[in-house]
């Protein structure tokens, strides 16, 4: 069994409230869940309204599949939000 985890950090300078941040997070998380079979959630910076920290995990029987899936998810999330991707932390187990 191969497991991939990833933490993405986005900067959204146009966000002015935590309510607005939650709307953006909910949208990107739901779109990602709908397209990919991954566990995903906000994992840090819950009280900082301009920083979005999203973590996800995926499992497969092949490491190549996990790596490919993680790249596709990162690209998908970048394409479906106006926030700037400022950090990516990946771990493969």
C-alpha positions as CSV (number, residue, x, y, z in Angstrom):
1,X,0.0,0.0,0.0
2,X,1.3,3.5,-1.0
3,X,0.1,6.6,0.7
4,X,0.7,10.2,-0.4
5,X,0.0,13.3,1.7
6,X,0.2,16.9,0.6
7,X,-0.2,20.3,2.3
8,X,-0.8,23.2,0.1
9,X,-0.6,26.8,1.2
10,X,-2.4,29.5,-0.8
11,X,-2.2,33.3,-0.3
12,X,-5.4,35.2,-1.1
13,X,-4.8,38.9,-0.7
14,X,-8.3,39.8,-1.9
15,X,-10.0,38.0,1.1
16,X,-11.3,40.4,3.7
17,X,-13.0,38.1,6.2
18,X,-13.0,34.6,7.6
19,X,-16.5,34.2,6.2
20,X,-15.2,34.9,2.7
21,X,-12.3,32.5,3.3
22,X,-14.6,29.7,4.4
23,X,-16.7,30.2,1.2
24,X,-13.5,29.9,-1.0
25,X,-12.3,26.9,1.0
26,X,-15.6,25.1,0.8
27,X,-15.7,25.6,-2.9
28,X,-12.2,24.3,-3.7
29,X,-12.5,21.4,-1.3
30,X,-15.9,20.3,-2.7
31,X,-14.7,20.6,-6.3
32,X,-11.6,18.5,-5.5
33,X,-13.6,15.9,-3.6
34,X,-16.0,15.6,-6.5
35,X,-13.3,15.1,-9.1
36,X,-10.8,13.0,-7.1
37,X,-11.2,10.3,-4.5
38,X,-9.2,11.9,-1.7
39,X,-9.5,12.9,1.9
40,X,-9.2,16.7,2.1
41,X,-9.6,19.4,4.7
42,X,-8.3,22.7,6.0
43,X,-5.4,21.7,8.2
44,X,-3.9,25.0,9.6
45,X,-4.2,28.8,9.7
46,X,-7.9,28.7,10.4
47,X,-7.9,32.1,12.0
48,X,-5.8,33.9,9.3
49,X,-8.2,35.1,6.6
50,X,-5.7,35.5,3.8
51,X,-3.9,32.2,4.1
52,X,-5.5,28.9,3.1
53,X,-3.8,25.7,4.2
54,X,-5.3,22.6,2.7
55,X,-4.2,19.0,3.2
56,X,-5.1,15.9,1.3
57,X,-4.2,12.2,1.3
58,X,-4.5,9.5,-1.3
59,X,-3.9,5.8,-1.2
60,X,-3.1,3.3,-4.0
61,X,-1.3,0.1,-4.6
62,X,1.4,1.8,-6.9
63,X,3.7,4.7,-6.0
64,X,3.6,6.0,-9.5
65,X,-0.2,6.3,-9.4
66,X,0.0,8.2,-6.0
67,X,2.6,10.6,-7.4
68,X,0.6,11.2,-10.6
69,X,-2.6,11.7,-8.7
70,X,-1.0,14.2,-6.3
71,X,0.3,16.3,-9.3
72,X,-3.1,16.3,-10.9
73,X,-4.8,17.4,-7.7
74,X,-2.2,20.2,-7.1
75,X,-2.7,21.4,-10.7
76,X,-6.5,21.2,-10.4
77,X,-6.6,23.2,-7.2
78,X,-4.3,25.9,-8.7
79,X,-6.6,26.2,-11.8
80,X,-9.8,26.4,-9.7
81,X,-8.9,29.2,-7.3
82,X,-7.7,32.8,-7.7
83,X,-5.4,32.4,-4.7
84,X,-1.7,32.1,-5.3
85,X,0.0,28.8,-4.4
86,X,2.9,29.7,-2.1
87,X,3.8,26.3,-0.6
88,X,3.7,22.6,-1.3
89,X,4.8,19.9,1.1
90,X,4.5,16.3,-0.2
91,X,5.2,13.1,1.6
92,X,5.1,9.6,0.2
93,X,4.9,6.6,2.4
